Amino acid sequence: MNAQEAIAYIHSVSWKGSVPGLSRTRALLEKMGNPERKLQFIHIAGTNGKGSTAAMLASVLHAAGYRAGLFTSPYITRFEERMQVDGQEIPPEELAEITAWIRPLAESCPEAPTEFELVTCVALEFFARRQCDIVVLEAGMGGALDSTNVIPCPACAVICNIGLDHTQFLGDTLEAIAETKAGIFKQGGTCVTYPASPSVEAVFAAAAQAQQLDWHPVRFDSLCSIRHDLSGQRFDFGRHKNLQLPLLGQMQLHNAAVALTVLDCLQQKGWRKITEEAIHRGIAEVSWPGRFELLRRNPLFLVDGGHNPQCMQALVENLQRYLPGRQLVALTGVMADKDYTAMYDQIAPYCARFIAVTPDNPRAMTASDLAKVLARYGKPVETAESVEAGVQRAIDLAGPDGVCLAFGSLYMVGAIREAVKGMRVSKKCF
């Protein structure tokens, strides 16, 4: 089995889709010798900001000299991005070897694991083989019944920003979703939570009390932005002064505050290698693609993988912060099961025109159907036959002094990033 065959096997149609529950993952891990019991974790759940927060934590832990694993989803360009140690993706040959070893074990289970459960088990085996000191583990869409929740009590459980997404699985109120996410809390552990409404914080407080947790709600009143432009931002948070963050957007400052609160908790628990120098270096060196990411200038081309109304609100705030008064050429695609009306209602006033594309995912809305949705905003709308063609069209329409913004789905971010790298401004721009 090579890497391509391993990935094809993981993506095989023989596996179920999203099926909540821990029994299948536990059964497979038992056959594997329970690699999760050899590791320590930071477990991260939430609706938005999980990946960015996880990347910051992994970067700081690596800078501190710990062997740090990182598990995220989905991937942007390569499947191997989902599992990393010290910033290095799992080598294709190691992915193939671990998957080949797990395959007969998975097929011998009374109930076949889902795709995400299988990926989780591959990652845990990888981290155990690499003898990671700590693993930053991003949950899938859930909490209590997410396959990542098979781990023992983590060094810290983290809940990032909560929003209405995946409501068919998680509940149709913020309080219900918060209760599901709080299922990652484990008896006697430590937890950090993103600021929320009083009703949501009441859910976290009750869950923390029930599990006898050391609970640390993040407070943004000590967060101070010093400088921001399209090259990055500088900020203070509590005792941490003058930090440089290459990621753009107010939301990333909030995610950084969450990460810094987690790091403070780890320091208090004896993780002594997390020095202020390591924190500064790790935050300054973090990389996380596809979140209000500047890909090029002349024209400006930004990509944002935001895919729900809450993300659109953050995107609008970023446009007001970084590009006030600028009208955009918008390249967009969306999943058909998202609340796309609420998404586009927020962003449409900032768009001069739309180019609709179909993301590479079975759940994607077709470009032609999306164009019909976008037509209601009274702006010029056209479709592109591919993401690559859409990128070139957006650059041509914007001209060298314009602004292109690609948004709506993480599933097209990789193709957009690759396309922008290879594009030149058409002569028609001049």
TORVEX-768459 format. One record per residue (C-alpha): residue number from 1; residue in three letters; x negated, y negated, z negated. Coordinates in steps of 0.2 Angstrom, whole numbers, plus 5000, padded with zeros to 4 digits. Layout:
residues N
 num residuo    u    v    w
 NUM     ALA    X    Y    Z
...
This chain:
residues 430
 num residuo    u    v    w
   1     MET 5000 5000 5000
   2     ASN 4993 4983 5005
   3     ALA 4999 4966 4999
   4     GLN 5012 4964 5013
   5     GLU 5019 4981 5009
   6     ALA 5020 4977 4991
   7     ILE 5030 4961 4993
   8     ALA 5041 4970 5006
   9     TYR 5045 4983 4993
  10     ILE 5048 4970 4979
  11     HIS 5060 4961 4991
  12     SER 5068 4978 4997
  13     VAL 5087 4978 4999
  14     SER 5087 4993 4987
  15     TRP 5086 4982 4972
  16     LYS 5101 4973 4965
  17     GLY 5103 4954 4965
  18     SER 5105 4944 4949
  19     VAL 5112 4956 4936
  20     PRO 5110 4950 4918
  21     GLY 5103 4961 4905
  22     LEU 5087 4968 4897
  23     SER 5089 4986 4897
  24     ARG 5082 4989 4914
  25     THR 5066 4979 4911
  26     ARG 5064 4987 4894
  27     ALA 5065 5004 4901
  28     LEU 5052 5001 4915
  29     LEU 5040 4992 4903
  30     GLU 5041 5007 4891
  31     LYS 5036 5018 4905
  32     MET 5022 5006 4909
  33     GLY 5015 5007 4891
  34     ASN 5023 4990 4886
  35     PRO 5010 4978 4892
  36     GLU 5020 4963 4885
  37     ARG 5015 4969 4867
  38     LYS 4997 4965 4871
  39     LEU 5000 4947 4875
  40     GLN 5005 4930 4867
  41     PHE 5017 4919 4875
  42     ILE 5024 4901 4877
  43     HIS 5042 4905 4884
  44     ILE 5050 4891 4894
  45     ALA 5069 4890 4898
  46     GLY 5080 4876 4904
  47     THR 5088 4869 4920
  48     ASN 5075 4857 4926
  49     GLY 5057 4854 4923
  50     LYS 5052 4871 4918
  51     GLY 5039 4873 4931
  52     SER 5031 4856 4929
  53     THR 5030 4859 4910
  54     ALA 5023 4876 4912
  55     ALA 5010 4870 4924
  56     MET 5004 4856 4912
  57     LEU 5003 4869 4897
  58     ALA 4993 4881 4907
  59     SER 4981 4868 4914
  60     VAL 4978 4861 4896
  61     LEU 4976 4879 4889
  62     HIS 4963 4883 4903
  63     ALA 4954 4867 4900
  64     ALA 4953 4872 4881
  65     GLY 4944 4888 4886
  66     TYR 4958 4900 4884
  67     ARG 4962 4913 4897
  68     ALA 4979 4907 4902
  69     GLY 4992 4916 4912
  70     LEU 5006 4907 4921
  71     PHE 5022 4915 4928
  72     THR 5034 4904 4938
  73     SER 5047 4905 4951
  74     PRO 5051 4903 4965
  75     TYR 5035 4902 4975
  76     ILE 5032 4887 4987
  77     THR 5021 4895 5000
  78     ARG 5015 4912 4995
  79     PHE 5022 4925 4984
  80     GLU 5006 4926 4974
  81     GLU 5008 4909 4967
  82     ARG 5021 4916 4955
  83     MET 5007 4924 4944
  84     GLN 4991 4915 4940
  85     VAL 4977 4917 4928
  86     ASP 4966 4901 4925
  87     GLY 4974 4893 4940
  88     GLN 4969 4907 4951
  89     GLU 4983 4917 4960
  90     ILE 4984 4936 4958
  91     PRO 4973 4943 4972
  92     PRO 4983 4952 4986
  93     GLU 4974 4968 4983
  94     GLU 4978 4968 4964
  95     LEU 4996 4964 4968
  96     ALA 4996 4979 4979
  97     GLU 4988 4990 4967
  98     ILE 4999 4986 4952
  99     THR 5015 4987 4963
 100     ALA 5010 5004 4970
 101     TRP 5007 5010 4952
 102     ILE 5023 5003 4946
 103     ARG 5034 5010 4960
 104     PRO 5036 5028 4955
 105     LEU 5039 5022 4937
 106     ALA 5053 5010 4943
 107     GLU 5061 5023 4954
 108     SER 5061 5036 4940
 109     CYS 5071 5024 4929
 110     PRO 5090 5029 4926
 111     GLU 5095 5012 4933
 112     ALA 5085 5003 4946
 113     PRO 5078 4986 4940
 114     THR 5083 4970 4950
 115     GLU 5070 4961 4961
 116     PHE 5066 4948 4947
 117     GLU 5065 4961 4934
 118     LEU 5052 4970 4945
 119     VAL 5042 4954 4948
 120     THR 5042 4951 4929
 121     CYS 5035 4968 4925
 122     VAL 5021 4966 4939
 123     ALA 5016 4950 4931
 124     LEU 5016 4956 4913
 125     GLU 5005 4971 4919
 126     PHE 4993 4958 4928
 127     PHE 4992 4947 4913
 128     ALA 4988 4962 4901
 129     ARG 4975 4969 4913
 130     ARG 4966 4952 4913
 131     GLN 4967 4951 4894
 132     CYS 4975 4934 4894
 133     ASP 4974 4924 4877
 134     ILE 4991 4917 4881
 135     VAL 5004 4917 4895
 136     VAL 5015 4903 4899
 137     LEU 5031 4912 4905
 138     GLU 5045 4903 4914
 139     ALA 5062 4911 4912
 140     GLY 5072 4914 4928
 141     MET 5089 4906 4928
 142     GLY 5095 4912 4911
 143     GLY 5089 4914 4893
 144     ALA 5096 4927 4882
 145     LEU 5098 4940 4896
 146     ASP 5084 4934 4907
 147     SER 5072 4948 4910
 148     THR 5057 4938 4903
 149     ASN 5066 4939 4886
 150     VAL 5059 4956 4883
 151     ILE 5044 4948 4875
 152     PRO 5040 4948 4857
 153     CYS 5042 4932 4847
 154     PRO 5032 4919 4857
 155     ALA 5019 4907 4850
 156     CYS 5032 4894 4855
 157     ALA 5049 4894 4864
 158     VAL 5053 4879 4874
 159     ILE 5069 4873 4881
 160     CYS 5068 4860 4895
 161     ASN 5081 4848 4902
 162     ILE 5098 4856 4902
 163     GLY 5110 4853 4917
 164     LEU 5125 4861 4925
 165     ASP 5118 4874 4937
 166     HIS 5121 4893 4940
 167     THR 5137 4890 4931
 168     GLN 5144 4907 4937
 169     PHE 5131 4916 4926
 170     LEU 5128 4904 4912
 171     GLY 5144 4895 4908
 172     ASP 5153 4879 4915
 173     THR 5149 4867 4900
 174     LEU 5132 4861 4894
 175     GLU 5135 4868 4877
 176     ALA 5138 4885 4884
 177     ILE 5122 4884 4895
 178     ALA 5112 4878 4880
 179     GLU 5118 4893 4870
 180     THR 5113 4905 4884
 181     LYS 5096 4896 4885
 182     ALA 5094 4897 4866
 183     GLY 5094 4915 4867
 184     ILE 5075 4915 4869
 185     PHE 5073 4909 4851
 186     LYS 5067 4924 4840
 187     GLN 5067 4926 4821
 188     GLY 5054 4916 4812
 189     GLY 5046 4908 4827
 190     THR 5043 4890 4833
 191     CYS 5054 4881 4846
 192     VAL 5053 4864 4855
 193     THR 5068 4857 4864
 194     TYR 5071 4843 4876
 195     PRO 5082 4828 4870
 196     ALA 5100 4831 4873
 197     SER 5117 4825 4869
 198     PRO 5123 4828 4851
 199     SER 5134 4842 4855
 200     VAL 5120 4851 4864
 201     GLU 5107 4848 4850
 202     ALA 5120 4855 4838
 203     VAL 5119 4871 4848
 204     PHE 5100 4871 4847
 205     ALA 5101 4867 4828
 206     ALA 5113 4881 4824
 207     ALA 5102 4893 4834
 208     ALA 5086 4888 4826
 209     GLN 5094 4889 4809
 210     ALA 5101 4907 4813
 211     GLN 5084 4913 4818
 212     GLN 5075 4903 4804
 213     LEU 5065 4894 4817
 214     ASP 5053 4879 4815
 215     TRP 5062 4868 4826
 216     HIS 5054 4852 4835
 217     PRO 5066 4842 4845
 218     VAL 5055 4831 4857
 219     ARG 5058 4812 4854
 220     PHE 5054 4800 4868
 221     ASP 5054 4784 4857
 222     SER 5035 4786 4856
 223     LEU 5033 4789 4875
 224     CYS 5026 4773 4884
 225     SER 5022 4771 4902
 226     ILE 5006 4760 4905
 227     ARG 5005 4761 4924
 228     HIS 5013 4770 4938
 229     ASP 5011 4770 4957
 230     LEU 5010 4783 4971
 231     SER 4993 4788 4965
 232     GLY 4999 4794 4948
 233     GLN 5003 4787 4931
 234     ARG 4995 4783 4914
 235     PHE 5005 4784 4898
 236     ASP 5004 4786 4879
 237     PHE 5014 4798 4869
 238     GLY 5013 4798 4850
 239     ARG 4995 4800 4844
 240     HIS 4990 4805 4862
 241     LYS 4984 4789 4871
 242     ASN 4980 4783 4888
 243     LEU 4983 4800 4897
 244     GLN 4982 4801 4916
 245     LEU 4995 4811 4925
 246     PRO 4994 4814 4944
 247     LEU 5012 4820 4945
 248     LEU 5024 4806 4950
 249     GLY 5041 4801 4942
 250     GLN 5048 4797 4925
 251     MET 5054 4814 4923
 252     GLN 5036 4820 4924
 253     LEU 5032 4809 4909
 254     HIS 5047 4817 4900
 255     ASN 5040 4834 4904
 256     ALA 5023 4829 4898
 257     ALA 5030 4824 4882
 258     VAL 5038 4841 4880
 259     ALA 5021 4849 4884
 260     LEU 5012 4838 4872
 261     THR 5024 4843 4858
 262     VAL 5021 4861 4861
 263     LEU 5002 4858 4861
 264     ASP 5004 4849 4844
 265     CYS 5014 4864 4837
 266     LEU 5000 4876 4844
 267     GLN 4987 4866 4835
 268     GLN 4996 4867 4819
 269     LYS 4997 4886 4821
 270     GLY 4978 4888 4822
 271     TRP 4975 4886 4841
 272     ARG 4959 4876 4837
 273     LYS 4952 4875 4854
 274     ILE 4966 4863 4860
 275     THR 4956 4847 4857
 276     GLU 4961 4830 4863
 277     GLU 4947 4831 4876
 278     ALA 4955 4847 4883
 279     ILE 4972 4839 4883
 280     HIS 4967 4824 4892
 281     ARG 4957 4835 4905
 282     GLY 4971 4847 4907
 283     ILE 4985 4834 4910
 284     ALA 4974 4824 4922
 285     GLU 4970 4840 4932
 286     VAL 4987 4848 4933
 287     SER 4995 4852 4950
 288     TRP 5013 4856 4954
 289     PRO 5019 4854 4972
 290     GLY 5036 4849 4978
 291     ARG 5042 4838 4964
 292     PHE 5042 4820 4971
 293     GLU 5026 4824 4979
 294     LEU 5017 4812 4991
 295     LEU 5011 4821 5007
 296     ARG 5005 4807 5018
 297     ARG 5004 4789 5021
 298     ASN 5008 4779 5037
 299     PRO 5022 4784 5036
 300     LEU 5025 4788 5018
 301     PHE 5031 4806 5017
 302     LEU 5038 4813 5001
 303     VAL 5045 4829 4997
 304     ASP 5056 4834 4982
 305     GLY 5063 4851 4978
 306     GLY 5077 4845 4968
 307     HIS 5093 4855 4971
 308     ASN 5106 4850 4959
 309     PRO 5115 4834 4954
 310     GLN 5104 4831 4939
 311     CYS 5089 4832 4950
 312     MET 5096 4819 4962
 313     GLN 5099 4807 4948
 314     ALA 5080 4809 4944
 315     LEU 5076 4807 4962
 316     VAL 5086 4791 4963
 317     GLU 5077 4784 4948
 318     ASN 5061 4788 4956
 319     LEU 5066 4779 4972
 320     GLN 5071 4764 4962
 321     ARG 5054 4765 4952
 322     TYR 5042 4768 4966
 323     LEU 5051 4762 4982
 324     PRO 5063 4748 4978
 325     GLY 5073 4742 4992
 326     ARG 5066 4754 5005
 327     GLN 5078 4763 5016
 328     LEU 5073 4781 5020
 329     VAL 5073 4794 5034
 330     ALA 5080 4809 5025
 331     LEU 5076 4826 5030
 332     THR 5087 4838 5020
 333     GLY 5094 4856 5018
 334     VAL 5104 4864 5004
 335     MET 5110 4880 4997
 336     ALA 5129 4883 5001
 337     ASP 5132 4887 4983
 338     LYS 5126 4871 4975
 339     ASP 5136 4856 4971
 340     TYR 5130 4847 4986
 341     THR 5144 4834 4986
 342     ALA 5138 4827 4970
 343     MET 5120 4828 4976
 344     TYR 5123 4818 4992
 345     ASP 5135 4805 4984
 346     GLN 5120 4799 4973
 347     ILE 5106 4799 4986
 348     ALA 5116 4793 5002
 349     PRO 5115 4775 4998
 350     TYR 5096 4775 4999
 351     CYS 5096 4784 5016
 352     ALA 5096 4775 5033
 353     ARG 5099 4791 5042
 354     PHE 5099 4810 5040
 355     ILE 5091 4825 5048
 356     ALA 5099 4841 5043
 357     VAL 5090 4858 5043
 358     THR 5093 4876 5038
 359     PRO 5082 4882 5023
 360     ASP 5075 4899 5025
 361     ASN 5086 4908 5013
 362     PRO 5102 4918 5015
 363     ARG 5111 4907 5004
 364     ALA 5107 4891 5014
 365     MET 5120 4880 5022
 366     THR 5118 4879 5041
 367     ALA 5111 4863 5048
 368     SER 5127 4861 5058
 369     ASP 5139 4863 5043
 370     LEU 5128 4851 5032
 371     ALA 5128 4838 5046
 372     LYS 5147 4838 5045
 373     VAL 5146 4835 5026
 374     LEU 5133 4821 5029
 375     ALA 5144 4812 5042
 376     ARG 5156 4806 5029
 377     TYR 5143 4794 5023
 378     GLY 5143 4784 5039
 379     LYS 5125 4785 5043
 380     PRO 5117 4792 5059
 381     VAL 5116 4811 5057
 382     GLU 5107 4824 5068
 383     THR 5101 4842 5066
 384     ALA 5084 4850 5069
 385     GLU 5082 4868 5075
 386     SER 5068 4871 5062
 387     VAL 5060 4863 5047
 388     GLU 5045 4859 5057
 389     ALA 5055 4851 5071
 390     GLY 5064 4841 5057
 391     VAL 5047 4835 5050
 392     GLN 5041 4829 5067
 393     ARG 5058 4820 5070
 394     ALA 5057 4811 5053
 395     ILE 5040 4805 5056
 396     ASP 5044 4799 5073
 397     LEU 5060 4790 5067
 398     ALA 5051 4782 5052
 399     GLY 5037 4774 5062
 400     PRO 5020 4771 5053
 401     ASP 5028 4758 5041
 402     GLY 5043 4769 5036
 403     VAL 5047 4781 5022
 404     CYS 5052 4799 5025
 405     LEU 5060 4809 5011
 406     ALA 5063 4828 5012
 407     PHE 5074 4835 4998
 408     GLY 5088 4847 4993
 409     SER 5080 4864 4991
 410     LEU 5064 4872 4984
 411     TYR 5065 4885 4998
 412     MET 5060 4873 5011
 413     VAL 5046 4864 5002
 414     GLY 5032 4876 5008
 415     ALA 5037 4874 5026
 416     ILE 5038 4855 5024
 417     ARG 5021 4854 5016
 418     GLU 5013 4865 5029
 419     ALA 5021 4855 5043
 420     VAL 5016 4838 5037
 421     LYS 4998 4843 5035
 422     GLY 4998 4847 5054
 423     MET 5008 4832 5061
 424     ARG 5002 4816 5068
 425     VAL 5012 4800 5071
 426     SER 5019 4801 5088
 427     LYS 5015 4787 5101
 428     LYS 5033 4783 5101
 429     CYS 5031 4775 5084
 430     PHE 5021 4761 5091
